[in-house]
């Protein structure tokens, strides 16, 4: 009789323990998801809204469903955590990409309007693209932090300095002419592809090296390593170079002015260059995702 009661009590305690354990883990998942949600400013919220509408990619609703699946025993705690962390990583990546796209478009519009004298070289791109890029990127990311649910997150001197450097690089590399137009004018697709690849590789190499050095300067857990510097520069040069070649070939194939002189209005130039710049950034992020999965 005593043994039977002991076993029954142990079973009850075991059930209580399991329920208590699941409840605690559920709370951990809910807290982690809330932290990710609180981090989202207008850039992250806009991207999540797009995914909710189109049902593409990981969304906030998907993460909430994962918590329910854990409660129902359909997935493990580790799987749920991994899913939420994947959502967080993708939101951060796409928020940064969105800020870079908007910064690039703004730098192109400003530099093209200010110069309005044909292809923009490196000196002109630095003089006109870098300042507006720094201002735009800093403003966008500050606004993004100001619209999240973390108190006191908007004004962060270190993040603002990093954003200014990143924005200056994005503004410069977006505004500089790729040289693809020369191939279109000459009726030589090879020249368009080559110039696109060359400009992309230079822009990518410079951006990769500068981004790494910025992390070294501002992040406590990143120490300078020559090998890592070269790896970042080479990887970015490869990604941007291959994307530049693809965009160069695509622009040649889509152009209605192959082999002849063509004049475009200021607005047409801004739209064409912004489309090209945005395409490069999107394809570049896609290629980086593929390389990181290899």
C-alpha atoms as an extended CHARMM CRD file, in Angstrom:
* protein
*
       294  EXT
         1         1  UNK       CA              0.0000000000        0.0000000000        0.0000000000  PROA      1               0.0000000000
         2         2  UNK       CA              2.7960000000        2.3910000000        1.0080000000  PROA      2               0.0000000000
         3         3  UNK       CA              4.7330000000        1.5660000000       -2.1820000000  PROA      3               0.0000000000
         4         4  UNK       CA              1.6490000000        2.2060000000       -4.3110000000  PROA      4               0.0000000000
         5         5  UNK       CA              1.1110000000        5.6110000000       -2.6810000000  PROA      5               0.0000000000
         6         6  UNK       CA              4.7740000000        6.5040000000       -3.1540000000  PROA      6               0.0000000000
         7         7  UNK       CA              4.6270000000        5.6290000000       -6.8470000000  PROA      7               0.0000000000
         8         8  UNK       CA              1.4070000000        7.5750000000       -7.2840000000  PROA      8               0.0000000000
         9         9  UNK       CA              2.8850000000       10.6370000000       -5.5780000000  PROA      9               0.0000000000
        10        10  UNK       CA              6.0390000000       10.3590000000       -7.6910000000  PROA      10              0.0000000000
        11        11  UNK       CA              3.9120000000       10.2140000000      -10.8240000000  PROA      11              0.0000000000
        12        12  UNK       CA              1.9580000000       13.2740000000       -9.7420000000  PROA      12              0.0000000000
        13        13  UNK       CA              5.1680000000       15.1270000000       -8.9170000000  PROA      13              0.0000000000
        14        14  UNK       CA              6.5750000000       14.0760000000      -12.2830000000  PROA      14              0.0000000000
        15        15  UNK       CA              3.5340000000       15.4590000000      -14.0700000000  PROA      15              0.0000000000
        16        16  UNK       CA              3.7690000000       18.6640000000      -12.0490000000  PROA      16              0.0000000000
        17        17  UNK       CA              7.4780000000       18.9030000000      -12.8660000000  PROA      17              0.0000000000
        18        18  UNK       CA              6.8730000000       18.4100000000      -16.5860000000  PROA      18              0.0000000000
        19        19  UNK       CA              4.1340000000       21.0120000000      -16.6950000000  PROA      19              0.0000000000
        20        20  UNK       CA              6.2410000000       23.4490000000      -14.6790000000  PROA      20              0.0000000000
        21        21  UNK       CA              9.2560000000       22.8260000000      -16.9330000000  PROA      21              0.0000000000
        22        22  UNK       CA              7.2230000000       23.3630000000      -20.1280000000  PROA      22              0.0000000000
        23        23  UNK       CA              5.6710000000       26.5120000000      -18.6810000000  PROA      23              0.0000000000
        24        24  UNK       CA              9.0910000000       27.9150000000      -17.7910000000  PROA      24              0.0000000000
        25        25  UNK       CA             10.5060000000       27.1410000000      -21.2310000000  PROA      25              0.0000000000
        26        26  UNK       CA              7.4380000000       28.6280000000      -22.9010000000  PROA      26              0.0000000000
        27        27  UNK       CA              8.0010000000       31.8190000000      -20.9260000000  PROA      27              0.0000000000
        28        28  UNK       CA             11.6190000000       31.8500000000      -22.0890000000  PROA      28              0.0000000000
        29        29  UNK       CA             10.5130000000       31.5700000000      -25.7070000000  PROA      29              0.0000000000
        30        30  UNK       CA              7.8850000000       34.2770000000      -25.2900000000  PROA      30              0.0000000000
        31        31  UNK       CA             10.4280000000       36.5820000000      -23.6260000000  PROA      31              0.0000000000
        32        32  UNK       CA             12.9740000000       35.9620000000      -26.3740000000  PROA      32              0.0000000000
        33        33  UNK       CA             10.4080000000       36.6660000000      -29.0750000000  PROA      33              0.0000000000
        34        34  UNK       CA              9.3260000000       39.8420000000      -27.2880000000  PROA      34              0.0000000000
        35        35  UNK       CA             12.9520000000       41.0160000000      -27.1920000000  PROA      35              0.0000000000
        36        36  UNK       CA             13.2090000000       40.4930000000      -30.9510000000  PROA      36              0.0000000000
        37        37  UNK       CA              9.8990000000       42.2930000000      -31.4990000000  PROA      37              0.0000000000
        38        38  UNK       CA             11.0030000000       45.2150000000      -29.3030000000  PROA      38              0.0000000000
        39        39  UNK       CA             14.1630000000       45.6130000000      -31.3960000000  PROA      39              0.0000000000
        40        40  UNK       CA             12.1660000000       46.2570000000      -34.5710000000  PROA      40              0.0000000000
        41        41  UNK       CA             12.0490000000       49.8590000000      -35.7240000000  PROA      41              0.0000000000
        42        42  UNK       CA             10.2100000000       51.1360000000      -38.7680000000  PROA      42              0.0000000000
        43        43  UNK       CA             12.5680000000       49.3040000000      -41.1470000000  PROA      43              0.0000000000
        44        44  UNK       CA             12.1420000000       45.9310000000      -39.4750000000  PROA      44              0.0000000000
        45        45  UNK       CA              8.4130000000       46.4300000000      -38.9710000000  PROA      45              0.0000000000
        46        46  UNK       CA              7.9490000000       47.3700000000      -42.6300000000  PROA      46              0.0000000000
        47        47  UNK       CA              9.8460000000       44.2810000000      -43.7820000000  PROA      47              0.0000000000
        48        48  UNK       CA              7.8940000000       42.0230000000      -41.4210000000  PROA      48              0.0000000000
        49        49  UNK       CA              4.6200000000       43.5540000000      -42.6680000000  PROA      49              0.0000000000
        50        50  UNK       CA              5.6510000000       42.7210000000      -46.2450000000  PROA      50              0.0000000000
        51        51  UNK       CA              6.3340000000       39.1190000000      -45.2440000000  PROA      51              0.0000000000
        52        52  UNK       CA              3.0560000000       38.8390000000      -43.3630000000  PROA      52              0.0000000000
        53        53  UNK       CA              1.1450000000       40.0240000000      -46.4390000000  PROA      53              0.0000000000
        54        54  UNK       CA              3.0280000000       37.9280000000      -48.9890000000  PROA      54              0.0000000000
        55        55  UNK       CA              3.6750000000       34.9240000000      -46.7220000000  PROA      55              0.0000000000
        56        56  UNK       CA              7.3150000000       34.9660000000      -47.8590000000  PROA      56              0.0000000000
        57        57  UNK       CA             10.1180000000       34.1940000000      -45.4270000000  PROA      57              0.0000000000
        58        58  UNK       CA             10.1280000000       34.1160000000      -41.6230000000  PROA      58              0.0000000000
        59        59  UNK       CA              7.6390000000       36.4530000000      -39.9700000000  PROA      59              0.0000000000
        60        60  UNK       CA              6.5890000000       37.3790000000      -36.4670000000  PROA      60              0.0000000000
        61        61  UNK       CA              3.3980000000       35.3280000000      -36.8420000000  PROA      61              0.0000000000
        62        62  UNK       CA              5.4580000000       32.2820000000      -37.8030000000  PROA      62              0.0000000000
        63        63  UNK       CA              7.4820000000       32.6300000000      -34.6010000000  PROA      63              0.0000000000
        64        64  UNK       CA              4.3180000000       32.8850000000      -32.4960000000  PROA      64              0.0000000000
        65        65  UNK       CA              3.0360000000       29.6890000000      -34.1180000000  PROA      65              0.0000000000
        66        66  UNK       CA              6.3310000000       28.0060000000      -33.2550000000  PROA      66              0.0000000000
        67        67  UNK       CA              5.7740000000       28.7520000000      -29.5620000000  PROA      67              0.0000000000
        68        68  UNK       CA              2.3730000000       27.0810000000      -29.8120000000  PROA      68              0.0000000000
        69        69  UNK       CA              3.9380000000       24.1000000000      -31.5690000000  PROA      69              0.0000000000
        70        70  UNK       CA              6.4380000000       23.7580000000      -28.7210000000  PROA      70              0.0000000000
        71        71  UNK       CA              3.5900000000       23.7910000000      -26.1830000000  PROA      71              0.0000000000
        72        72  UNK       CA              1.8980000000       21.0200000000      -28.1650000000  PROA      72              0.0000000000
        73        73  UNK       CA              5.0760000000       18.9670000000      -28.2250000000  PROA      73              0.0000000000
        74        74  UNK       CA              5.4400000000       19.1840000000      -32.0080000000  PROA      74              0.0000000000
        75        75  UNK       CA              8.9450000000       20.6710000000      -31.9010000000  PROA      75              0.0000000000
        76        76  UNK       CA             11.7540000000       20.8460000000      -29.3670000000  PROA      76              0.0000000000
        77        77  UNK       CA             12.7270000000       23.9010000000      -27.3400000000  PROA      77              0.0000000000
        78        78  UNK       CA             16.0170000000       24.1170000000      -29.2510000000  PROA      78              0.0000000000
        79        79  UNK       CA             14.2150000000       24.1220000000      -32.6030000000  PROA      79              0.0000000000
        80        80  UNK       CA             11.9400000000       26.9490000000      -31.4710000000  PROA      80              0.0000000000
        81        81  UNK       CA             14.8960000000       29.0140000000      -30.2210000000  PROA      81              0.0000000000
        82        82  UNK       CA             16.7820000000       28.4380000000      -33.4720000000  PROA      82              0.0000000000
        83        83  UNK       CA             13.7600000000       29.5720000000      -35.4760000000  PROA      83              0.0000000000
        84        84  UNK       CA             13.3800000000       32.7970000000      -33.4860000000  PROA      84              0.0000000000
        85        85  UNK       CA             17.1080000000       33.5300000000      -33.7490000000  PROA      85              0.0000000000
        86        86  UNK       CA             16.9460000000       32.9540000000      -37.5040000000  PROA      86              0.0000000000
        87        87  UNK       CA             14.0520000000       35.4240000000      -37.7090000000  PROA      87              0.0000000000
        88        88  UNK       CA             16.0460000000       37.9560000000      -35.6900000000  PROA      88              0.0000000000
        89        89  UNK       CA             19.1090000000       37.5800000000      -37.9220000000  PROA      89              0.0000000000
        90        90  UNK       CA             17.0960000000       37.9900000000      -41.1150000000  PROA      90              0.0000000000
        91        91  UNK       CA             15.3110000000       41.0450000000      -39.7560000000  PROA      91              0.0000000000
        92        92  UNK       CA             18.6360000000       42.6850000000      -38.8850000000  PROA      92              0.0000000000
        93        93  UNK       CA             20.0830000000       41.8780000000      -42.3000000000  PROA      93              0.0000000000
        94        94  UNK       CA             17.1110000000       43.1770000000      -44.2440000000  PROA      94              0.0000000000
        95        95  UNK       CA             16.8150000000       46.3300000000      -42.1150000000  PROA      95              0.0000000000
        96        96  UNK       CA             20.4460000000       47.1120000000      -42.8870000000  PROA      96              0.0000000000
        97        97  UNK       CA             19.8930000000       46.3410000000      -46.5640000000  PROA      97              0.0000000000
        98        98  UNK       CA             16.8250000000       48.5860000000      -46.6500000000  PROA      98              0.0000000000
        99        99  UNK       CA             18.7850000000       51.4570000000      -45.1080000000  PROA      99              0.0000000000
       100       100  UNK       CA             21.5980000000       50.9430000000      -47.6400000000  PROA      100             0.0000000000
       101       101  UNK       CA             19.1840000000       50.9190000000      -50.5830000000  PROA      101             0.0000000000
       102       102  UNK       CA             17.5300000000       54.1560000000      -49.4690000000  PROA      102             0.0000000000
       103       103  UNK       CA             20.9280000000       55.7070000000      -48.7810000000  PROA      103             0.0000000000
       104       104  UNK       CA             22.1970000000       54.6870000000      -52.2190000000  PROA      104             0.0000000000
       105       105  UNK       CA             19.1720000000       56.1260000000      -54.0040000000  PROA      105             0.0000000000
       106       106  UNK       CA             19.4850000000       59.3870000000      -52.0950000000  PROA      106             0.0000000000
       107       107  UNK       CA             23.2040000000       59.6780000000      -52.8600000000  PROA      107             0.0000000000
       108       108  UNK       CA             22.6140000000       58.9940000000      -56.5630000000  PROA      108             0.0000000000
       109       109  UNK       CA             19.8440000000       61.5870000000      -56.7560000000  PROA      109             0.0000000000
       110       110  UNK       CA             21.9130000000       64.2250000000      -54.9720000000  PROA      110             0.0000000000
       111       111  UNK       CA             25.1620000000       63.6000000000      -56.8600000000  PROA      111             0.0000000000
       112       112  UNK       CA             23.4590000000       63.3850000000      -60.2590000000  PROA      112             0.0000000000
       113       113  UNK       CA             21.4930000000       66.5810000000      -59.6480000000  PROA      113             0.0000000000
       114       114  UNK       CA             24.5110000000       68.4420000000      -58.2820000000  PROA      114             0.0000000000
       115       115  UNK       CA             26.8410000000       67.4680000000      -61.1140000000  PROA      115             0.0000000000
       116       116  UNK       CA             24.5180000000       66.7920000000      -64.0780000000  PROA      116             0.0000000000
       117       117  UNK       CA             27.5290000000       66.3830000000      -66.3380000000  PROA      117             0.0000000000
       118       118  UNK       CA             27.7040000000       62.7930000000      -67.5090000000  PROA      118             0.0000000000
       119       119  UNK       CA             29.3390000000       59.8420000000      -65.7250000000  PROA      119             0.0000000000
       120       120  UNK       CA             30.3780000000       60.4510000000      -62.1090000000  PROA      120             0.0000000000
       121       121  UNK       CA             34.0050000000       59.5870000000      -61.3260000000  PROA      121             0.0000000000
       122       122  UNK       CA             35.4810000000       58.5700000000      -57.9860000000  PROA      122             0.0000000000
       123       123  UNK       CA             36.5050000000       62.0640000000      -56.8780000000  PROA      123             0.0000000000
       124       124  UNK       CA             33.0640000000       63.4840000000      -57.6150000000  PROA      124             0.0000000000
       125       125  UNK       CA             31.3820000000       60.4570000000      -56.0020000000  PROA      125             0.0000000000
       126       126  UNK       CA             33.4080000000       60.9630000000      -52.8240000000  PROA      126             0.0000000000
       127       127  UNK       CA             32.7770000000       64.7110000000      -52.7950000000  PROA      127             0.0000000000
       128       128  UNK       CA             29.0160000000       64.4640000000      -53.3910000000  PROA      128             0.0000000000
       129       129  UNK       CA             27.9800000000       60.9080000000      -52.5410000000  PROA      129             0.0000000000
       130       130  UNK       CA             29.8730000000       60.4260000000      -49.2820000000  PROA      130             0.0000000000
       131       131  UNK       CA             28.4650000000       63.3770000000      -47.2800000000  PROA      131             0.0000000000
       132       132  UNK       CA             24.8470000000       62.8170000000      -48.2650000000  PROA      132             0.0000000000
       133       133  UNK       CA             25.2760000000       59.0560000000      -47.7690000000  PROA      133             0.0000000000
       134       134  UNK       CA             26.6440000000       59.5830000000      -44.2650000000  PROA      134             0.0000000000
       135       135  UNK       CA             23.8000000000       61.9340000000      -43.3580000000  PROA      135             0.0000000000
       136       136  UNK       CA             21.0870000000       59.7080000000      -44.8100000000  PROA      136             0.0000000000
       137       137  UNK       CA             22.3030000000       56.4430000000      -43.3040000000  PROA      137             0.0000000000
       138       138  UNK       CA             22.7860000000       58.0230000000      -39.8860000000  PROA      138             0.0000000000
       139       139  UNK       CA             19.3480000000       59.6310000000      -40.0320000000  PROA      139             0.0000000000
       140       140  UNK       CA             17.6040000000       56.4600000000      -41.2030000000  PROA      140             0.0000000000
       141       141  UNK       CA             19.1840000000       54.2000000000      -38.6010000000  PROA      141             0.0000000000
       142       142  UNK       CA             18.6060000000       56.7510000000      -35.8230000000  PROA      142             0.0000000000
       143       143  UNK       CA             14.9420000000       56.9610000000      -36.8270000000  PROA      143             0.0000000000
       144       144  UNK       CA             14.7910000000       53.1710000000      -36.9310000000  PROA      144             0.0000000000
       145       145  UNK       CA             16.0880000000       52.9460000000      -33.3620000000  PROA      145             0.0000000000
       146       146  UNK       CA             13.7440000000       55.7490000000      -32.2900000000  PROA      146             0.0000000000
       147       147  UNK       CA             10.7420000000       53.7520000000      -33.5250000000  PROA      147             0.0000000000
       148       148  UNK       CA             11.5600000000       50.5280000000      -31.6930000000  PROA      148             0.0000000000
       149       149  UNK       CA             10.3950000000       49.6660000000      -28.1700000000  PROA      149             0.0000000000
       150       150  UNK       CA             13.7530000000       50.0140000000      -26.4210000000  PROA      150             0.0000000000
       151       151  UNK       CA             14.0190000000       53.0680000000      -24.1890000000  PROA      151             0.0000000000
       152       152  UNK       CA             16.9880000000       55.3360000000      -24.8570000000  PROA      152             0.0000000000
       153       153  UNK       CA             18.0930000000       53.4120000000      -27.9420000000  PROA      153             0.0000000000
       154       154  UNK       CA             17.7590000000       56.2110000000      -30.4960000000  PROA      154             0.0000000000
       155       155  UNK       CA             20.7840000000       58.3580000000      -29.6520000000  PROA      155             0.0000000000
       156       156  UNK       CA             23.7570000000       56.0180000000      -29.5750000000  PROA      156             0.0000000000
       157       157  UNK       CA             27.0230000000       57.7940000000      -30.3630000000  PROA      157             0.0000000000
       158       158  UNK       CA             28.8950000000       54.6220000000      -31.3330000000  PROA      158             0.0000000000
       159       159  UNK       CA             26.1460000000       53.3620000000      -33.6340000000  PROA      159             0.0000000000
       160       160  UNK       CA             25.7370000000       56.7920000000      -35.1950000000  PROA      160             0.0000000000
       161       161  UNK       CA             29.4690000000       56.9710000000      -35.9300000000  PROA      161             0.0000000000
       162       162  UNK       CA             29.3920000000       53.5150000000      -37.5160000000  PROA      162             0.0000000000
       163       163  UNK       CA             26.3340000000       54.4590000000      -39.5550000000  PROA      163             0.0000000000
       164       164  UNK       CA             28.0390000000       57.6410000000      -40.7790000000  PROA      164             0.0000000000
       165       165  UNK       CA             31.0780000000       55.6880000000      -42.0070000000  PROA      165             0.0000000000
       166       166  UNK       CA             28.9170000000       52.9960000000      -43.5870000000  PROA      166             0.0000000000
       167       167  UNK       CA             26.6930000000       55.6210000000      -45.1850000000  PROA      167             0.0000000000
       168       168  UNK       CA             29.6610000000       57.4790000000      -46.6370000000  PROA      168             0.0000000000
       169       169  UNK       CA             30.8800000000       54.2550000000      -48.2450000000  PROA      169             0.0000000000
       170       170  UNK       CA             27.4140000000       53.3700000000      -49.5330000000  PROA      170             0.0000000000
       171       171  UNK       CA             26.8920000000       56.8660000000      -50.8910000000  PROA      171             0.0000000000
       172       172  UNK       CA             30.2120000000       56.8580000000      -52.7030000000  PROA      172             0.0000000000
       173       173  UNK       CA             29.9600000000       53.3800000000      -54.2120000000  PROA      173             0.0000000000
       174       174  UNK       CA             26.3470000000       53.9850000000      -55.2650000000  PROA      174             0.0000000000
       175       175  UNK       CA             27.0190000000       57.3450000000      -56.9050000000  PROA      175             0.0000000000
       176       176  UNK       CA             30.1490000000       56.3820000000      -58.8540000000  PROA      176             0.0000000000
       177       177  UNK       CA             29.4650000000       55.4130000000      -62.4740000000  PROA      177             0.0000000000
       178       178  UNK       CA             30.0120000000       51.7440000000      -63.2710000000  PROA      178             0.0000000000
       179       179  UNK       CA             31.0560000000       52.2960000000      -66.8910000000  PROA      179             0.0000000000
       180       180  UNK       CA             28.3910000000       49.9010000000      -68.1490000000  PROA      180             0.0000000000
       181       181  UNK       CA             27.0070000000       52.6780000000      -70.3470000000  PROA      181             0.0000000000
       182       182  UNK       CA             30.2330000000       52.7900000000      -72.3310000000  PROA      182             0.0000000000
       183       183  UNK       CA             29.6930000000       49.1950000000      -73.4330000000  PROA      183             0.0000000000
       184       184  UNK       CA             26.0920000000       49.9080000000      -74.3930000000  PROA      184             0.0000000000
       185       185  UNK       CA             27.1310000000       52.9420000000      -76.4080000000  PROA      185             0.0000000000
       186       186  UNK       CA             29.8760000000       50.9730000000      -78.1800000000  PROA      186             0.0000000000
       187       187  UNK       CA             27.5840000000       48.0070000000      -78.8130000000  PROA      187             0.0000000000
       188       188  UNK       CA             29.9160000000       45.6570000000      -76.9080000000  PROA      188             0.0000000000
       189       189  UNK       CA             28.3040000000       43.4690000000      -74.2650000000  PROA      189             0.0000000000
       190       190  UNK       CA             31.7120000000       42.2520000000      -73.1400000000  PROA      190             0.0000000000
       191       191  UNK       CA             32.7060000000       45.8090000000      -72.2630000000  PROA      191             0.0000000000
       192       192  UNK       CA             29.5190000000       46.3200000000      -70.2590000000  PROA      192             0.0000000000
       193       193  UNK       CA             30.1070000000       43.0940000000      -68.3410000000  PROA      193             0.0000000000
       194       194  UNK       CA             33.7970000000       43.8730000000      -67.7820000000  PROA      194             0.0000000000
       195       195  UNK       CA             33.1690000000       47.4270000000      -66.5810000000  PROA      195             0.0000000000
       196       196  UNK       CA             30.3580000000       46.2730000000      -64.3140000000  PROA      196             0.0000000000
       197       197  UNK       CA             32.5670000000       43.5760000000      -62.8220000000  PROA      197             0.0000000000
       198       198  UNK       CA             35.5380000000       45.9270000000      -62.4110000000  PROA      198             0.0000000000
       199       199  UNK       CA             33.5630000000       48.6710000000      -60.6960000000  PROA      199             0.0000000000
       200       200  UNK       CA             31.7610000000       46.1270000000      -58.5320000000  PROA      200             0.0000000000
       201       201  UNK       CA             34.9890000000       44.4610000000      -57.4340000000  PROA      201             0.0000000000
       202       202  UNK       CA             36.6100000000       47.7810000000      -56.5240000000  PROA      202             0.0000000000
       203       203  UNK       CA             33.5320000000       48.9940000000      -54.6490000000  PROA      203             0.0000000000
       204       204  UNK       CA             33.1330000000       45.6650000000      -52.8690000000  PROA      204             0.0000000000
       205       205  UNK       CA             36.7760000000       45.3810000000      -51.8890000000  PROA      205             0.0000000000
       206       206  UNK       CA             36.8780000000       48.8980000000      -50.4670000000  PROA      206             0.0000000000
       207       207  UNK       CA             33.5650000000       48.4420000000      -48.6270000000  PROA      207             0.0000000000
       208       208  UNK       CA             34.5400000000       45.0440000000      -47.2160000000  PROA      208             0.0000000000
       209       209  UNK       CA             37.8720000000       46.2980000000      -45.8880000000  PROA      209             0.0000000000
       210       210  UNK       CA             36.3910000000       49.5090000000      -44.4990000000  PROA      210             0.0000000000
       211       211  UNK       CA             33.5110000000       47.6780000000      -42.8110000000  PROA      211             0.0000000000
       212       212  UNK       CA             35.9230000000       45.2920000000      -41.1170000000  PROA      212             0.0000000000
       213       213  UNK       CA             38.1690000000       48.1380000000      -39.9210000000  PROA      213             0.0000000000
       214       214  UNK       CA             35.0970000000       49.9700000000      -38.6090000000  PROA      214             0.0000000000
       215       215  UNK       CA             34.1390000000       46.9010000000      -36.5490000000  PROA      215             0.0000000000
       216       216  UNK       CA             37.6900000000       46.7000000000      -35.2070000000  PROA      216             0.0000000000
       217       217  UNK       CA             37.5520000000       50.3540000000      -34.1970000000  PROA      217             0.0000000000
       218       218  UNK       CA             34.1280000000       50.2970000000      -32.5530000000  PROA      218             0.0000000000
       219       219  UNK       CA             33.4800000000       46.7460000000      -31.3370000000  PROA      219             0.0000000000
       220       220  UNK       CA             35.1730000000       45.5170000000      -28.1570000000  PROA      220             0.0000000000
       221       221  UNK       CA             35.0600000000       41.8510000000      -29.1740000000  PROA      221             0.0000000000
       222       222  UNK       CA             36.6980000000       42.3650000000      -32.6100000000  PROA      222             0.0000000000
       223       223  UNK       CA             40.4840000000       42.4950000000      -32.7900000000  PROA      223             0.0000000000
       224       224  UNK       CA             42.4520000000       43.3210000000      -35.9100000000  PROA      224             0.0000000000
       225       225  UNK       CA             43.6720000000       40.3730000000      -37.9120000000  PROA      225             0.0000000000
       226       226  UNK       CA             45.3210000000       40.8000000000      -41.3020000000  PROA      226             0.0000000000
       227       227  UNK       CA             43.9240000000       37.5290000000      -42.5970000000  PROA      227             0.0000000000
       228       228  UNK       CA             40.3660000000       38.5030000000      -41.6540000000  PROA      228             0.0000000000
       229       229  UNK       CA             40.8320000000       41.9190000000      -43.2560000000  PROA      229             0.0000000000
       230       230  UNK       CA             41.9560000000       40.3670000000      -46.5240000000  PROA      230             0.0000000000
       231       231  UNK       CA             39.2010000000       37.7450000000      -46.3600000000  PROA      231             0.0000000000
       232       232  UNK       CA             36.5030000000       40.4000000000      -45.8910000000  PROA      232             0.0000000000
       233       233  UNK       CA             37.9000000000       42.5260000000      -48.7040000000  PROA      233             0.0000000000
       234       234  UNK       CA             38.2770000000       39.5600000000      -51.0700000000  PROA      234             0.0000000000
       235       235  UNK       CA             34.8210000000       38.1370000000      -50.3210000000  PROA      235             0.0000000000
       236       236  UNK       CA             33.1140000000       41.4960000000      -50.8340000000  PROA      236             0.0000000000
       237       237  UNK       CA             35.1100000000       42.1040000000      -54.0140000000  PROA      237             0.0000000000
       238       238  UNK       CA             34.0930000000       38.6940000000      -55.3770000000  PROA      238             0.0000000000
       239       239  UNK       CA             30.4110000000       39.1420000000      -54.5140000000  PROA      239             0.0000000000
       240       240  UNK       CA             30.1780000000       42.6970000000      -55.8370000000  PROA      240             0.0000000000
       241       241  UNK       CA             32.2790000000       41.8720000000      -58.8850000000  PROA      241             0.0000000000
       242       242  UNK       CA             30.1540000000       38.9310000000      -59.9810000000  PROA      242             0.0000000000
       243       243  UNK       CA             26.9500000000       40.8600000000      -59.3090000000  PROA      243             0.0000000000
       244       244  UNK       CA             28.3390000000       43.8330000000      -61.2340000000  PROA      244             0.0000000000
       245       245  UNK       CA             29.0240000000       41.6080000000      -64.2170000000  PROA      245             0.0000000000
       246       246  UNK       CA             25.4830000000       40.2110000000      -64.1410000000  PROA      246             0.0000000000
       247       247  UNK       CA             23.9400000000       43.6670000000      -63.8710000000  PROA      247             0.0000000000
       248       248  UNK       CA             26.2080000000       44.9550000000      -66.6470000000  PROA      248             0.0000000000
       249       249  UNK       CA             25.0860000000       42.1870000000      -68.9740000000  PROA      249             0.0000000000
       250       250  UNK       CA             21.4580000000       42.6740000000      -67.9680000000  PROA      250             0.0000000000
       251       251  UNK       CA             21.5320000000       46.4220000000      -68.5890000000  PROA      251             0.0000000000
       252       252  UNK       CA             23.0710000000       45.8230000000      -72.0050000000  PROA      252             0.0000000000
       253       253  UNK       CA             20.4070000000       43.2780000000      -72.9020000000  PROA      253             0.0000000000
       254       254  UNK       CA             17.5530000000       45.5040000000      -71.7490000000  PROA      254             0.0000000000
       255       255  UNK       CA             18.8510000000       48.7020000000      -73.3210000000  PROA      255             0.0000000000
       256       256  UNK       CA             17.0730000000       50.1180000000      -76.3370000000  PROA      256             0.0000000000
       257       257  UNK       CA             20.1260000000       52.2250000000      -77.2310000000  PROA      257             0.0000000000
       258       258  UNK       CA             22.7620000000       49.6010000000      -77.9890000000  PROA      258             0.0000000000
       259       259  UNK       CA             25.4100000000       50.8950000000      -80.3570000000  PROA      259             0.0000000000
       260       260  UNK       CA             24.2740000000       54.4950000000      -80.4560000000  PROA      260             0.0000000000
       261       261  UNK       CA             24.5320000000       57.7810000000      -78.6200000000  PROA      261             0.0000000000
       262       262  UNK       CA             21.6760000000       58.2450000000      -76.1690000000  PROA      262             0.0000000000
       263       263  UNK       CA             20.6490000000       61.2000000000      -74.0620000000  PROA      263             0.0000000000
       264       264  UNK       CA             18.6040000000       60.8780000000      -70.9070000000  PROA      264             0.0000000000
       265       265  UNK       CA             16.8760000000       63.4590000000      -68.8030000000  PROA      265             0.0000000000
       266       266  UNK       CA             18.0540000000       64.0390000000      -65.2440000000  PROA      266             0.0000000000
       267       267  UNK       CA             15.0840000000       62.0880000000      -63.9060000000  PROA      267             0.0000000000
       268       268  UNK       CA             15.6800000000       59.1530000000      -66.2570000000  PROA      268             0.0000000000
       269       269  UNK       CA             19.3220000000       59.0160000000      -65.2180000000  PROA      269             0.0000000000
       270       270  UNK       CA             18.4410000000       58.9670000000      -61.5240000000  PROA      270             0.0000000000
       271       271  UNK       CA             15.8240000000       56.2430000000      -62.0130000000  PROA      271             0.0000000000
       272       272  UNK       CA             18.1310000000       54.0900000000      -64.1660000000  PROA      272             0.0000000000
       273       273  UNK       CA             21.1140000000       54.4230000000      -61.8200000000  PROA      273             0.0000000000
       274       274  UNK       CA             18.9650000000       53.8650000000      -58.7090000000  PROA      274             0.0000000000
       275       275  UNK       CA             17.4510000000       50.7310000000      -60.2490000000  PROA      275             0.0000000000
       276       276  UNK       CA             20.9110000000       49.4220000000      -61.1080000000  PROA      276             0.0000000000
       277       277  UNK       CA             22.2660000000       50.2210000000      -57.6330000000  PROA      277             0.0000000000
       278       278  UNK       CA             19.3010000000       48.6120000000      -55.8710000000  PROA      278             0.0000000000
       279       279  UNK       CA             19.5490000000       45.5030000000      -58.0620000000  PROA      279             0.0000000000
       280       280  UNK       CA             23.2310000000       45.1450000000      -57.2220000000  PROA      280             0.0000000000
       281       281  UNK       CA             22.5220000000       45.3700000000      -53.5000000000  PROA      281             0.0000000000
       282       282  UNK       CA             19.6800000000       42.8390000000      -53.6350000000  PROA      282             0.0000000000
       283       283  UNK       CA             21.6290000000       40.3550000000      -55.7520000000  PROA      283             0.0000000000
       284       284  UNK       CA             24.6910000000       40.8710000000      -53.5980000000  PROA      284             0.0000000000
       285       285  UNK       CA             22.7730000000       40.0130000000      -50.4250000000  PROA      285             0.0000000000
       286       286  UNK       CA             21.3450000000       36.9450000000      -52.1270000000  PROA      286             0.0000000000
       287       287  UNK       CA             24.8160000000       35.7900000000      -53.1370000000  PROA      287             0.0000000000
       288       288  UNK       CA             26.1410000000       36.3390000000      -49.6100000000  PROA      288             0.0000000000
       289       289  UNK       CA             23.3090000000       34.2140000000      -48.2290000000  PROA      289             0.0000000000
       290       290  UNK       CA             24.2120000000       31.4150000000      -50.6300000000  PROA      290             0.0000000000
       291       291  UNK       CA             27.9240000000       31.6090000000      -49.7630000000  PROA      291             0.0000000000
       292       292  UNK       CA             27.2170000000       31.6060000000      -46.0160000000  PROA      292             0.0000000000
       293       293  UNK       CA             25.1560000000       28.4330000000      -46.4110000000  PROA      293             0.0000000000
       294       294  UNK       CA             27.9390000000       26.5630000000      -48.2190000000  PROA      294             0.0000000000
